[in-house]
Amino acid sequence: MRPLLEMKHITKIYDSGVCANDDVSFSLEEGEIHAVAGENGAGKSTLMKILCGAEKPSSGEILLRGQKVSLHSPRDAQAAGIGMVWQHFMLVNEFPVYRNIYLGSEPKNRFGFLRDRQMIAEARELAKKYNMSVDVLAKCGELTVGQAQKVEILKVLSKGTKILILDEPTAVLTPQETDELFHQLLLLKEDGCSVVIITHKLNEIKRICDRVTVLRAGKSVGVYRVADVTEEEISSLMVGSAVSLQTEKTPSSPEGVAAEVNDLIVFGAGGKNVVNGVSFRVRYGEIVCLAGVEGNGQRETAETLCGLNRRYLGEVRVCGEDIGKRSVRRIRDLGVANIPEDRIRTGCDVGASIYDNLIALDYERENRFGFLKARAMKQKCRERMEKYSIKGTLSQKLGLLSGGNMQKVVVARELECEPSLVIADQPTRGIDVGAISFIHKKLVEMRDAGCAVLLVSADLNEVYDLADRILVFHEGEITAEIEDVKHTSEEQLGRYMLGVERMVIANE
């Protein structure tokens, strides 16, 4: 029986000469859930962008029900019944849900006015059909992440989509929201819809997908029935060698206080509190994780400790010093390293070389009479590149690296400055399983060397892999402090993250 969709011998070479896809073939059966897995930079997103019309292949062809199709734009793909939900949502926050669902295809009367009642009724019927409970009259800016994702999916389905592509769909969802999404995807499958999931979460591939196509370095290394392969085998196919999916670490032995936060209130846009009176300590020799659905105050708390946010009340002390009047530079001098959430925006200079990014914290220490010790600095950078397995040359622009290598540059720069406190905000977001494993091991090494680590993560696999203690954030408050991480279920953690339950905390 012929597949619903076939991509044959797809090659994509960009003007820069980078080959993102090299003779890749992909097929999708009617009514299946198919994963596309691979390291960061393996070409999986490019392949799916070609399928949804956002990129044009250099060569190759696409067949839909045996007929060749030309997808020159997302509109062409939409007409063919193909739609994609991007990892970063594309909603107009000021518009209500129903307007977002029909954005660009709104029904109008003969005078050109929008038929709001019709859109509201049809949006409610669409949500009911696919069992996606969402208030169609609510503004999208007021929705939770899980609800916003439902709107994105409904927006695609409203166009008559029969092939749905999801890019890292569970990246910021709680376990309960992930369960709900998977249930909805299974209902879509039963309704005859075919689903493609781009993901690096191997346990989710095993849980919901029928087949997996693995890409490595722009090439396909095989298509497998998920039931026939283990998570370890998938990760080995992705990386090309065996990768440990769990970081080995001994129990922590924390001593002394590295950071102390008392009654912290952080102000957001419009003066609204985004952090509302939280207090906690981070000790030397432990990894403390601020967990929760994104947007509940974790990022703002981490930025305050780094000195990047000044709009706060309360006391914040690092290495025994109040940082209220200290500059970012002076806070760093206390021994603070910062791996920021957005490596492109605040973590590095993509237009500068690997060398310039690696020495960004060394200018004051590694100079003589105002001149850099160039030879010594270059040797130090070569050693860092080797130690952190960074692929490239010192003179290469950072922006030309894969996301995983770019993140390793940031991590190398921060961890090699001999910090006392590491603040790591989403340190492995958007990178491959090999780079994730490497960075996890480095953070554990820092902890074992007596460093304090404050981790902010929305990835529950990462939370359970690294955290010695978890502080759960919901609506700017700490709803739970978990010390027995291993014996706390994901379901229970999810309930704290959603604010459904709250643990009585000793210092409250």
C-alpha positions as CSV (number, residue, x, y, z in Angstrom):
1,M,0.0,0.0,0.0
2,R,1.4,3.4,-1.0
3,P,2.2,5.9,1.8
4,L,0.1,9.0,2.2
5,L,3.1,11.2,1.8
6,E,6.6,10.6,0.4
7,M,9.6,12.9,0.4
8,K,12.2,11.5,-2.0
9,H,15.9,12.3,-2.2
10,I,15.5,15.7,-0.6
11,T,18.7,17.9,-0.6
12,K,18.8,21.4,0.8
13,I,22.0,23.5,0.4
14,Y,21.9,27.1,1.6
15,D,23.6,30.0,-0.1
16,S,26.3,29.8,2.5
17,G,27.2,26.3,1.3
18,V,25.8,24.5,4.4
19,C,24.1,21.3,3.4
20,A,21.2,20.8,5.9
21,N,19.6,17.8,4.1
22,D,21.7,15.4,2.1
23,D,19.6,13.0,-0.1
24,V,17.0,12.4,2.7
25,S,13.8,10.3,2.1
26,F,10.8,10.3,4.4
27,S,7.4,8.7,4.3
28,L,4.2,9.1,6.3
29,E,1.4,6.5,6.5
30,E,-2.3,7.5,6.8
31,G,-3.3,7.7,10.4
32,E,0.1,7.3,12.1
33,I,2.2,9.3,14.5
34,H,5.7,9.6,13.2
35,A,8.7,11.1,15.1
36,V,11.6,12.8,13.4
37,A,14.6,12.6,15.8
38,G,18.2,13.8,15.6
39,E,20.9,15.9,17.1
40,N,20.7,19.7,16.9
41,G,21.8,20.6,13.4
42,A,20.9,17.1,12.0
43,G,18.4,18.6,9.5
44,K,15.1,17.6,11.0
45,S,13.6,21.0,11.3
46,T,14.8,21.9,7.8
47,L,13.1,18.8,6.4
48,M,9.8,19.7,8.0
49,K,10.1,23.3,6.9
50,I,10.4,22.0,3.3
51,L,7.3,19.9,3.9
52,C,5.2,22.8,5.1
53,G,6.4,25.1,2.3
54,A,8.6,27.4,4.5
55,E,11.8,26.3,2.7
56,K,12.4,25.2,-0.9
57,P,14.5,22.1,-1.5
58,S,17.6,22.2,-3.7
59,S,16.6,18.9,-5.2
60,G,14.2,16.1,-4.6
61,E,10.4,15.6,-4.9
62,I,7.3,15.4,-2.7
63,L,4.5,13.0,-3.5
64,L,1.0,13.2,-1.8
65,R,-1.1,10.1,-2.4
66,G,1.2,9.2,-5.2
67,Q,0.9,12.6,-7.0
68,K,3.8,15.0,-7.2
69,V,3.1,18.3,-5.5
70,S,5.0,21.6,-5.5
71,L,5.0,23.4,-2.1
72,H,6.4,26.8,-2.8
73,S,4.8,28.5,0.3
74,P,2.9,27.7,3.5
75,R,-0.2,28.5,1.6
76,D,0.5,25.8,-0.9
77,A,1.1,23.3,1.9
78,Q,-2.1,24.5,3.6
79,A,-4.1,23.9,0.4
80,A,-2.6,20.3,0.3
81,G,-3.8,19.7,3.9
82,I,-0.4,20.1,5.6
83,G,0.0,22.4,8.6
84,M,2.7,23.0,11.2
85,V,2.6,24.1,14.8
86,W,5.9,25.9,15.6
87,Q,7.7,25.5,18.9
88,H,7.4,29.3,19.5
89,F,3.7,30.2,19.2
90,M,2.5,32.7,16.6
91,L,-0.6,34.1,18.3
92,V,-1.8,37.7,18.6
93,N,-2.0,38.0,22.4
94,E,-4.4,41.0,22.2
95,F,-7.0,39.0,20.1
96,P,-9.5,36.6,21.5
97,V,-9.0,32.9,20.8
98,Y,-11.6,32.7,18.0
99,R,-10.0,35.5,16.1
100,N,-6.6,33.8,16.3
101,I,-8.1,30.5,15.1
102,Y,-9.4,32.1,11.9
103,L,-6.7,34.8,11.5
104,G,-6.2,35.4,7.8
105,S,-9.3,33.5,6.8
106,E,-12.0,35.4,8.7
107,P,-15.6,35.2,7.2
108,K,-17.0,38.6,6.3
109,N,-20.4,39.9,5.4
110,R,-21.1,41.8,2.1
111,F,-20.0,45.1,3.7
112,G,-16.6,43.7,4.7
113,F,-17.3,43.4,8.4
114,L,-16.2,40.3,10.3
115,R,-18.8,37.7,11.1
116,D,-17.8,37.4,14.8
117,R,-20.8,35.3,15.8
118,Q,-20.1,32.8,13.1
119,M,-16.4,32.5,14.1
120,I,-17.3,32.0,17.8
121,A,-19.9,29.3,17.0
122,E,-17.5,27.5,14.6
123,A,-14.5,27.8,17.0
124,R,-16.6,26.2,19.8
125,E,-17.7,23.4,17.5
126,L,-14.1,22.8,16.3
127,A,-12.8,22.7,19.9
128,K,-15.6,20.3,20.9
129,K,-14.9,18.0,17.9
130,Y,-11.2,17.6,18.9
131,N,-11.9,17.6,22.6
132,M,-9.8,20.7,23.3
133,S,-11.4,22.7,26.1
134,V,-10.5,26.3,25.7
135,D,-12.5,29.5,26.2
136,V,-12.8,30.9,22.6
137,L,-13.7,34.4,24.0
138,A,-10.6,34.7,26.2
139,K,-7.6,36.8,25.0
140,C,-4.7,34.7,24.0
141,G,-2.3,36.7,26.2
142,E,-4.3,35.5,29.3
143,L,-4.0,31.7,28.4
144,T,-1.7,29.2,30.0
145,V,1.0,27.7,27.7
146,G,-1.0,24.5,27.4
147,Q,-4.1,26.4,26.3
148,A,-2.1,28.5,23.9
149,Q,-0.8,25.3,22.2
150,K,-4.4,24.1,21.8
151,V,-5.3,27.3,20.0
152,E,-2.3,26.8,17.7
153,I,-3.4,23.3,16.9
154,L,-7.0,24.4,16.3
155,K,-5.8,27.2,14.1
156,V,-4.1,24.6,11.9
157,L,-7.0,22.2,12.0
158,S,-9.5,24.9,11.0
159,K,-7.8,24.9,7.6
160,G,-8.7,21.3,6.9
161,T,-5.3,19.9,7.8
162,K,-4.8,16.2,7.5
163,I,-1.0,16.1,8.0
164,L,-0.1,17.9,11.3
165,I,3.5,18.7,12.1
166,L,4.5,19.6,15.7
167,D,7.9,21.1,16.6
168,E,8.9,20.1,20.1
169,P,5.3,20.1,21.3
170,T,5.9,19.3,25.0
171,A,8.9,21.6,25.6
172,V,7.1,23.8,28.2
173,L,4.2,21.6,29.3
174,T,3.5,20.0,32.7
175,P,3.1,16.2,32.8
176,Q,-0.7,16.7,33.0
177,E,-0.7,19.0,30.0
178,T,1.5,16.5,28.1
179,D,-0.9,13.7,28.9
180,E,-3.8,15.8,27.6
181,L,-1.9,16.7,24.4
182,F,-1.1,13.0,23.7
183,H,-4.7,12.0,24.3
184,Q,-5.8,14.7,21.8
185,L,-3.2,13.5,19.3
186,L,-4.5,9.9,19.6
187,L,-8.0,11.2,18.9
188,L,-6.7,13.1,15.8
189,K,-5.1,9.8,14.7
190,E,-8.4,8.0,15.1
191,D,-10.0,10.7,13.0
192,G,-7.7,9.9,10.1
193,C,-5.1,12.7,10.7
194,S,-1.4,11.9,10.3
195,V,1.0,13.5,12.8
196,V,4.7,14.2,12.6
197,I,6.5,15.2,15.8
198,I,10.0,16.8,15.9
199,T,11.4,15.9,19.3
200,H,14.5,15.0,21.3
201,K,12.5,13.4,24.1
202,L,13.1,9.7,23.6
203,N,10.6,8.6,26.3
204,E,7.8,10.4,24.4
205,I,8.8,8.8,21.1
206,K,8.4,5.4,22.8
207,R,5.1,6.4,24.4
208,I,3.1,7.8,21.5
209,C,4.8,7.3,18.1
210,D,4.4,4.4,15.6
211,R,7.6,5.0,13.7
212,V,10.7,7.1,14.0
213,T,13.0,8.5,11.3
214,V,16.5,9.3,12.7
215,L,18.7,12.0,11.0
216,R,22.4,12.5,11.7
217,A,24.5,15.2,10.1
218,G,21.8,15.9,7.4
219,K,21.4,12.3,6.4
220,S,18.8,9.7,7.3
221,V,20.3,6.8,9.2
222,G,17.1,4.8,9.1
223,V,13.4,4.4,9.8
224,Y,12.3,2.2,12.6
225,R,9.1,0.8,14.2
226,V,9.2,2.3,17.7
227,A,8.2,-1.0,19.3
228,D,11.4,-2.5,17.9
229,V,14.0,-0.1,19.3
230,T,14.9,1.1,22.8
231,E,15.6,4.6,23.9
232,E,19.3,3.8,24.2
233,E,19.3,2.5,20.6
234,I,17.6,5.6,19.3
235,S,20.1,7.9,21.1
236,S,23.0,5.9,19.7
237,L,21.6,6.3,16.2
238,M,21.2,10.0,16.7
239,V,24.7,10.6,18.0
240,G,26.6,7.8,16.3
241,S,27.9,6.3,19.6
242,A,26.5,5.2,22.9
243,V,25.1,8.0,25.1
244,S,24.2,7.7,28.8
245,L,20.7,9.0,29.2
246,Q,21.1,9.4,33.0
247,T,23.8,11.4,34.7
248,E,25.6,9.5,37.4
249,K,25.9,11.5,40.7
250,T,26.4,10.7,44.3
251,P,24.2,12.2,47.1
252,S,25.0,15.9,47.7
253,S,26.8,17.1,50.9
254,P,25.9,20.8,51.0
255,E,27.8,23.2,53.3
256,G,27.4,26.9,53.8
257,V,25.1,29.4,52.1
258,A,26.1,30.6,48.6
259,A,22.9,32.6,47.9
260,E,20.1,33.8,50.1
261,V,16.8,35.4,49.0
262,N,14.4,36.9,51.5
263,D,10.9,38.1,50.7
264,L,11.8,38.8,47.1
265,I,9.2,40.8,45.1
266,V,9.9,41.4,41.4
267,F,7.9,43.8,39.4
268,G,7.0,43.0,35.8
269,A,5.3,45.1,33.1
270,G,2.7,47.5,34.4
271,G,4.0,47.2,37.9
272,K,2.4,43.7,38.4
273,N,4.3,41.4,40.7
274,V,5.8,38.5,38.8
275,V,7.6,37.2,41.9
276,N,5.6,37.6,45.1
277,G,7.6,37.3,48.3
278,V,9.7,34.2,47.8
279,S,12.5,33.2,50.2
280,F,15.1,30.4,49.8
281,R,18.7,29.5,50.1
282,V,21.2,27.7,47.8
283,R,24.1,26.0,49.5
284,Y,27.6,25.1,48.3
285,G,27.7,21.5,46.9
286,E,24.1,21.2,45.8
287,I,22.0,21.7,42.7
288,V,18.7,23.5,43.5
289,C,16.2,23.6,40.7
290,L,13.5,26.3,40.2
291,A,10.8,24.2,38.4
292,G,7.5,25.2,37.0
293,V,5.6,26.2,33.9
294,E,7.4,29.0,32.1
295,G,6.2,32.5,33.0
296,N,5.7,31.9,36.7
297,G,8.6,33.9,38.0
298,Q,11.6,31.5,37.8
299,R,13.4,33.5,35.1
300,E,12.9,36.8,36.9
301,T,14.3,35.3,40.1
302,A,17.4,34.0,38.3
303,E,17.9,37.4,36.6
304,T,17.7,39.2,39.9
305,L,20.5,37.0,41.4
306,C,22.7,37.8,38.4
307,G,22.1,41.6,38.7
308,L,20.2,41.7,35.4
309,N,17.0,42.8,37.0
310,R,16.8,45.8,39.4
311,R,13.0,46.1,39.7
312,Y,12.7,44.3,43.0
313,L,12.1,44.6,46.7
314,G,13.6,42.3,49.4
315,E,17.0,41.1,50.2
316,V,19.3,39.2,47.8
317,R,22.7,38.1,49.1
318,V,25.4,36.2,47.2
319,C,28.5,34.8,48.9
320,G,27.5,36.8,52.0
321,E,27.2,40.2,50.2
322,D,24.0,42.1,49.5
323,I,23.9,42.7,45.7
324,G,21.4,45.5,45.8
325,K,23.9,48.2,44.8
326,R,26.4,46.1,42.9
327,S,26.8,46.1,39.1
328,V,26.7,42.9,37.0
329,R,30.5,43.1,36.8
330,R,30.8,43.4,40.6
331,I,28.3,40.5,41.2
332,R,30.4,38.4,38.8
333,D,33.5,39.3,40.9
334,L,31.8,37.6,43.8
335,G,32.1,34.3,41.9
336,V,28.8,34.2,40.0
337,A,28.5,32.5,36.6
338,N,25.5,32.9,34.4
339,I,24.3,30.6,31.7
340,P,21.3,32.6,30.4
341,E,18.0,31.3,29.0
342,D,18.5,32.8,25.6
343,R,22.0,32.1,24.3
344,I,21.5,34.2,21.2
345,R,20.1,37.3,22.8
346,T,22.0,37.5,26.1
347,G,24.5,34.6,26.2
348,C,26.9,35.4,23.4
349,D,27.8,37.5,20.3
350,V,26.9,35.4,17.3
351,G,28.7,37.9,15.0
352,A,32.0,37.5,16.9
353,S,34.5,34.6,16.7
354,I,34.6,31.6,19.0
355,Y,37.8,33.0,20.5
356,D,36.2,36.4,21.3
357,N,33.3,34.7,23.0
358,L,35.5,32.4,25.0
359,I,37.7,35.2,26.4
360,A,34.8,37.6,27.2
361,L,35.3,37.2,30.9
362,D,39.1,37.2,30.8
363,Y,39.9,40.7,29.5
364,E,40.6,42.2,32.9
365,R,42.7,39.3,34.2
366,E,44.6,38.3,31.1
367,N,46.3,41.5,30.1
368,R,49.6,43.3,30.7
369,F,49.7,47.1,30.6
370,G,46.3,47.1,28.8
371,F,47.4,44.6,26.2
372,L,45.9,41.1,26.0
373,K,48.3,38.2,26.4
374,A,47.3,36.9,23.0
375,R,49.4,33.8,22.8
376,A,48.5,32.6,26.2
377,M,44.8,33.4,25.6
378,K,44.7,31.4,22.4
379,Q,46.3,28.4,24.0
380,K,43.8,28.6,26.8
381,C,40.9,28.8,24.3
382,R,42.2,25.8,22.4
383,E,42.3,23.8,25.7
384,R,38.7,24.9,26.5
385,M,37.5,23.8,23.0
386,E,39.1,20.4,23.5
387,K,37.9,20.0,27.0
388,Y,34.3,20.9,26.0
389,S,34.3,19.1,22.7
390,I,33.6,22.3,20.7
391,K,33.7,21.8,17.0
392,G,35.2,24.6,14.9
393,T,38.2,26.9,14.8
394,L,39.1,29.9,17.0
395,S,38.4,32.4,14.2
396,Q,35.1,30.9,13.2
397,K,32.0,33.0,13.8
398,L,29.9,31.7,16.6
399,G,26.7,32.1,14.5
400,L,27.9,29.4,12.1
401,L,27.9,26.7,14.9
402,S,25.1,24.4,15.7
403,G,23.0,25.2,18.7
404,G,24.7,22.5,20.8
405,N,28.2,23.8,20.0
406,M,27.1,27.4,20.6
407,Q,25.8,26.4,24.0
408,K,29.0,24.6,24.8
409,V,30.9,27.9,24.2
410,V,28.7,29.7,26.6
411,V,29.1,26.9,29.2
412,A,32.8,26.7,28.8
413,R,33.2,30.5,29.2
414,E,31.1,30.5,32.4
415,L,32.4,27.3,34.1
416,E,36.1,28.0,33.4
417,C,36.0,31.2,35.4
418,E,36.1,29.2,38.6
419,P,32.7,30.3,40.0
420,S,31.3,29.8,43.5
421,L,27.7,30.0,42.2
422,V,26.4,28.9,38.8
423,I,23.0,30.2,37.7
424,A,21.9,28.0,34.7
425,D,18.6,29.0,33.1
426,Q,17.4,26.3,30.6
427,P,21.0,25.3,30.0
428,T,20.1,22.5,27.5
429,R,17.2,24.0,25.6
430,G,17.1,23.3,21.9
431,I,20.3,21.1,21.9
432,D,20.9,17.5,21.1
433,V,21.1,14.5,23.4
434,G,24.9,14.3,23.2
435,A,25.3,18.0,24.2
436,I,22.7,17.6,26.9
437,S,24.6,14.7,28.5
438,F,27.9,16.6,28.3
439,I,26.5,19.7,30.0
440,H,24.7,17.7,32.7
441,K,27.9,16.0,33.6
442,K,29.7,19.4,33.8
443,L,27.1,20.8,36.2
444,V,27.4,17.8,38.4
445,E,31.2,18.1,38.4
446,M,30.8,21.7,39.5
447,R,28.6,20.6,42.4
448,D,31.0,17.9,43.4
449,A,33.8,20.5,43.4
450,G,31.9,22.5,46.0
451,C,30.2,25.0,43.7
452,A,26.5,25.9,44.3
453,V,24.2,25.5,41.2
454,L,20.9,27.2,40.8
455,L,19.1,25.5,37.8
456,V,16.0,26.8,36.1
457,S,14.4,24.2,33.9
458,A,11.1,23.5,32.3
459,D,12.3,20.0,31.2
460,L,11.2,17.5,33.8
461,N,13.8,14.9,32.6
462,E,16.5,17.5,33.3
463,V,15.0,18.4,36.7
464,Y,14.9,14.7,37.9
465,D,18.4,14.0,36.4
466,L,20.1,16.9,38.1
467,A,18.2,18.4,41.1
468,D,19.2,17.6,44.7
469,R,16.3,19.9,45.8
470,I,13.4,21.4,43.9
471,L,11.6,24.7,44.5
472,V,8.3,24.7,42.5
473,F,7.1,28.1,41.3
474,H,3.4,28.9,40.5
475,E,2.2,32.5,39.8
476,G,5.3,34.0,41.4
477,E,5.2,31.9,44.6
478,I,6.9,28.8,45.8
479,T,4.2,26.1,46.1
480,A,6.6,23.3,47.2
481,E,10.1,22.6,48.3
482,I,11.0,19.0,47.5
483,E,14.0,17.3,49.0
484,D,13.2,13.7,48.3
485,V,13.4,14.2,44.5
486,K,13.6,10.5,43.6
487,H,10.4,9.5,45.4
488,T,8.3,12.4,44.1
489,S,6.3,11.4,41.0
490,E,6.0,13.6,37.9
491,E,2.2,13.7,38.5
492,Q,2.7,15.1,42.0
493,L,5.3,17.6,40.7
494,G,2.9,18.6,38.0
495,R,0.1,19.3,40.6
496,Y,2.4,21.7,42.4
497,M,3.4,23.3,39.1
498,L,-0.3,23.9,38.2
499,G,-1.1,25.2,41.7
500,V,-3.6,22.4,42.3
501,E,-1.8,21.4,45.5
502,R,0.6,23.4,47.8
503,M,3.1,22.0,50.2
504,V,3.5,23.6,53.6
505,I,7.0,25.2,53.6
506,A,8.8,25.6,56.9
507,N,9.9,29.3,56.3
508,E,6.4,30.5,55.3
